[in-house]
C-alpha cells in the first residue's frame, strides 16, 4: 500500500482505494448482518405472542413485546439448575486440565527421563484419534466404575485433553532450559519451578486454555447426555433440548423456546465479549501447535 | 549413577500421572476395548460377549446403510470444509485492510463459534420452519418457492450445512487473518515491482505462503466434520430417510438405539481409521507442498 505507486498516480489510487473501502464496508456489513441475524431473530421471536409468531409474513419487531416470555420460560424448566451444573462441571474441568496438562507438558519439555519420546509420540498420536469414536467403550468403562449419572463421571471423563497438553507443551518449549536449571541450582524442586517460574511466564496460554475449555465444556452436549439420565445432572444444552422436545412438542411454544435459547447463549456472549482478545489469540497458539 | 537415573525417571513419571491415568482410563483403554468389542457380539446386557471374528466388519461392508452413511459423511465433510475455507479466507482478505470498525465486523462474524451448537441449532430450526420461517420468507421475497429445509431429503443436508458453516466460518477467518498478517509485505512489494497484478500476487505469493494455515484448517475441520453430532441431532436426527445420517450418527444409533455393540464398534474403528489415515496423508502431503516460513 505504502510506496507501491509513483506519486503522479496518487489521485487515481485514492479514488480506487476509497471505492475499495466502500465496497469492503458494504460486503462486510452484509456478511455481519447475516451472521448476527439469527441472534436478533431469536431475541425478538422470544418477545412475540403465539399468534404473532405464526403470522405470515413475519414481523421484524414484535407489535406488543411480551417481556414476560423470558421469565415464563425460565420458570418452565429448571434452567437455573442446568446452568449451575454446566458452570460447575466446566469450571472443574478447566482446573483439572490446567493442572494435569501443565504437569505433563513440563515433564516432556523440561525433565529428562527414559519414556519421554514415547510420551510425546502418544500425545501426537492422540491428537489424531476422534474422541467421539471412543464414546461407546468409555461409556462401558464409566458404568464399570459406577460413575454414570454422577458429577464425578461428568468431570473425570473430560478431565484430560490431548489438545490442552499440546497447547501447553508448545508454550513451555519457548521457556529456556537455563531458567529451569537456574531454579534447580537455587534448590527449587521441579514442582516449584513449574508453578512459580514456568507457568507465570506462559500465563497467556493458560488464559486461552481456560477460556476455550470452559466454552466447549459449557456447550458440551453429546457425551454428557449419554452418561447421565438424572434430570438433576443435566447440563444446559441437554436441558434446553429436552425443553425443546417435551415442553414445546416441536414448536407449539416457539416464543418460549427462543427465550430459553437466548438465556442459554447469553453467558457465553458475555464471556466472549470480556475475553475476546484472549479467545482470538487462541488462534495464534493453535497455529503454533500445527508447526510443532 | 544408575540409581540417580532411576530417581529421575520416577520423578518425571509422577509429573505425568495426573494426565496419564485419566488418559489411559478414558481414552487409551477404551480405544483398545472398542477394537476388541468390534470382534464380539453384545447387547450391553448379556453376561457373555461371544467372539465372532470378522463378521461385524463383513456385515458392515455388506450393509447398504453403511455406504449411504459413508456417502453422507463425505458430502458433509466437503460441504462444510470447502465453503468454510473459501468463506473464511474471503472474509479475512476483506478485513486485512485498515478499515474503520473492522474489529466489530470480526466480532460479529466470529460470535457464532462461541455459542452452544444445540441452542443455535434450535434457533435455526425455527428459521427453517417451512410455513412462516425466516428462510422461506426470504426465498419467497426473492421470487423462489418455499423449500422443506429440514423435511425434504433433497434439502436437509443443505440446511444442516448452512448451520455448520455459519458456525465455523468466522473461526476460519480469524486463522486466516493471523496468516495474512504474517505474509511479509516486502515479498508482495517485490512481486509488484516485477509487474505482478493483484491476482498474480494473490495466487503466486499470498496463497502459497498461507498454505500451512489452509492445511491446518483442512485437517481440523475435516476431523470435526467426521465427529459432527449436535446440530444433526437437533435439526434432523439423521433423517429425512437417512439423508443426514453420517457415520458417527450411524455409530450412535447402532450403539445406543439398537444396542448392537459389536456392530457399532466396527463403525467406530472405521472412523478412527479414517481420521488417522487422513492425518497421515495430510502430513505426508504437507512435507512436500506446504511452505513453512
Boltz contact constraints between the chains, C-beta under 6 A:
constraints:
  - contact:
      token1: [A, 4]
      token2: [B, 192]
      max_distance: 6.0
  - contact:
      token1: [A, 24]
      token2: [B, 94]
      max_distance: 6.0
  - contact:
      token1: [A, 27]
      token2: [B, 94]
      max_distance: 6.0
  - contact:
      token1: [A, 28]
      token2: [B, 94]
      max_distance: 6.0
  - contact:
      token1: [A, 28]
      token2: [B, 105]
      max_distance: 6.0
  - contact:
      token1: [A, 32]
      token2: [B, 105]
      max_distance: 6.0
  - contact:
      token1: [A, 32]
      token2: [B, 108]
      max_distance: 6.0
  - contact:
      token1: [A, 35]
      token2: [B, 108]
      max_distance: 6.0
  - contact:
      token1: [A, 35]
      token2: [B, 109]
      max_distance: 6.0
  - contact:
      token1: [A, 36]
      token2: [B, 108]
      max_distance: 6.0
  - contact:
      token1: [A, 38]
      token2: [B, 123]
      max_distance: 6.0
  - contact:
      token1: [A, 41]
      token2: [B, 134]
      max_distance: 6.0
  - contact:
      token1: [A, 42]
      token2: [B, 123]
      max_distance: 6.0
  - contact:
      token1: [A, 54]
      token2: [B, 132]
      max_distance: 6.0
  - contact:
      token1: [A, 56]
      token2: [B, 132]
      max_distance: 6.0
  - contact:
      token1: [A, 57]
      token2: [B, 137]
      max_distance: 6.0
  - contact:
      token1: [A, 58]
      token2: [B, 132]
      max_distance: 6.0
  - contact:
      token1: [A, 58]
      token2: [B, 137]
      max_distance: 6.0
  - contact:
      token1: [A, 100]
      token2: [B, 18]
      max_distance: 6.0
  - contact:
      token1: [A, 100]
      token2: [B, 19]
      max_distance: 6.0
  - contact:
      token1: [A, 103]
      token2: [B, 15]
      max_distance: 6.0
  - contact:
      token1: [A, 103]
      token2: [B, 18]
      max_distance: 6.0
  - contact:
      token1: [A, 104]
      token2: [B, 16]
      max_distance: 6.0
  - contact:
      token1: [A, 104]
      token2: [B, 19]
      max_distance: 6.0
  - contact:
      token1: [A, 107]
      token2: [B, 12]
      max_distance: 6.0
  - contact:
      token1: [A, 107]
      token2: [B, 15]
      max_distance: 6.0
  - contact:
      token1: [A, 107]
      token2: [B, 16]
      max_distance: 6.0
  - contact:
      token1: [A, 111]
      token2: [B, 12]
      max_distance: 6.0
  - contact:
      token1: [A, 113]
      token2: [B, 8]
      max_distance: 6.0
  - contact:
      token1: [A, 113]
      token2: [B, 9]
      max_distance: 6.0
  - contact:
      token1: [A, 113]
      token2: [B, 12]
      max_distance: 6.0
  - contact:
      token1: [A, 114]
      token2: [B, 9]
      max_distance: 6.0
  - contact:
      token1: [A, 128]
      token2: [B, 275]
      max_distance: 6.0
  - contact:
      token1: [A, 128]
      token2: [B, 276]
      max_distance: 6.0
  - contact:
      token1: [A, 128]
      token2: [B, 279]
      max_distance: 6.0
  - contact:
      token1: [A, 129]
      token2: [B, 272]
      max_distance: 6.0
  - contact:
      token1: [A, 130]
      token2: [B, 227]
      max_distance: 6.0
  - contact:
      token1: [A, 130]
      token2: [B, 271]
      max_distance: 6.0
  - contact:
      token1: [A, 130]
      token2: [B, 275]
      max_distance: 6.0
  - contact:
      token1: [A, 132]
      token2: [B, 227]
      max_distance: 6.0
  - contact:
      token1: [A, 132]
      token2: [B, 248]
      max_distance: 6.0
  - contact:
      token1: [A, 133]
      token2: [B, 268]
      max_distance: 6.0
  - contact:
      token1: [A, 133]
      token2: [B, 271]
      max_distance: 6.0
  - contact:
      token1: [A, 133]
      token2: [B, 272]
      max_distance: 6.0
  - contact:
      token1: [A, 134]
      token2: [B, 30]
      max_distance: 6.0
  - contact:
      token1: [A, 134]
      token2: [B, 31]
      max_distance: 6.0
  - contact:
      token1: [A, 134]
      token2: [B, 34]
      max_distance: 6.0
  - contact:
      token1: [A, 136]
      token2: [B, 255]
      max_distance: 6.0
  - contact:
      token1: [A, 136]
      token2: [B, 264]
      max_distance: 6.0
  - contact:
      token1: [A, 137]
      token2: [B, 30]
      max_distance: 6.0
  - contact:
      token1: [A, 137]
      token2: [B, 33]
      max_distance: 6.0
  - contact:
      token1: [A, 137]
      token2: [B, 34]
      max_distance: 6.0
  - contact:
      token1: [A, 138]
      token2: [B, 26]
      max_distance: 6.0
  - contact:
      token1: [A, 138]
      token2: [B, 30]
      max_distance: 6.0
  - contact:
      token1: [A, 141]
      token2: [B, 30]
      max_distance: 6.0
  - contact:
      token1: [A, 157]
      token2: [B, 26]
      max_distance: 6.0
  - contact:
      token1: [A, 159]
      token2: [B, 22]
      max_distance: 6.0
  - contact:
      token1: [A, 160]
      token2: [B, 19]
      max_distance: 6.0
  - contact:
      token1: [A, 160]
      token2: [B, 22]
      max_distance: 6.0
  - contact:
      token1: [A, 160]
      token2: [B, 23]
      max_distance: 6.0
  - contact:
      token1: [A, 215]
      token2: [B, 114]
      max_distance: 6.0
  - contact:
      token1: [A, 219]
      token2: [B, 116]
      max_distance: 6.0
  - contact:
      token1: [A, 221]
      token2: [B, 118]
      max_distance: 6.0
  - contact:
      token1: [A, 221]
      token2: [B, 230]
      max_distance: 6.0
  - contact:
      token1: [A, 222]
      token2: [B, 229]
      max_distance: 6.0
  - contact:
      token1: [A, 237]
      token2: [B, 116]
      max_distance: 6.0
  - contact:
      token1: [A, 237]
      token2: [B, 118]
      max_distance: 6.0
  - contact:
      token1: [A, 240]
      token2: [B, 118]
      max_distance: 6.0
  - contact:
      token1: [A, 240]
      token2: [B, 119]
      max_distance: 6.0
  - contact:
      token1: [A, 241]
      token2: [B, 118]
      max_distance: 6.0
  - contact:
      token1: [A, 244]
      token2: [B, 122]
      max_distance: 6.0
  - contact:
      token1: [A, 254]
      token2: [B, 126]
      max_distance: 6.0
  - contact:
      token1: [A, 261]
      token2: [B, 119]
      max_distance: 6.0
  - contact:
      token1: [A, 261]
      token2: [B, 122]
      max_distance: 6.0
  - contact:
      token1: [A, 261]
      token2: [B, 123]
      max_distance: 6.0
  - contact:
      token1: [A, 264]
      token2: [B, 119]
      max_distance: 6.0
  - contact:
      token1: [A, 265]
      token2: [B, 115]
      max_distance: 6.0
  - contact:
      token1: [A, 265]
      token2: [B, 119]
      max_distance: 6.0
  - contact:
      token1: [A, 268]
      token2: [B, 114]
      max_distance: 6.0
  - contact:
      token1: [A, 268]
      token2: [B, 115]
      max_distance: 6.0
  - contact:
      token1: [A, 272]
      token2: [B, 114]
      max_distance: 6.0
  - contact:
      token1: [A, 280]
      token2: [B, 174]
      max_distance: 6.0
  - contact:
      token1: [A, 283]
      token2: [B, 174]
      max_distance: 6.0
  - contact:
      token1: [A, 283]
      token2: [B, 175]
      max_distance: 6.0
  - contact:
      token1: [A, 283]
      token2: [B, 178]
      max_distance: 6.0
  - contact:
      token1: [A, 284]
      token2: [B, 178]
      max_distance: 6.0
  - contact:
      token1: [A, 290]
      token2: [B, 216]
      max_distance: 6.0
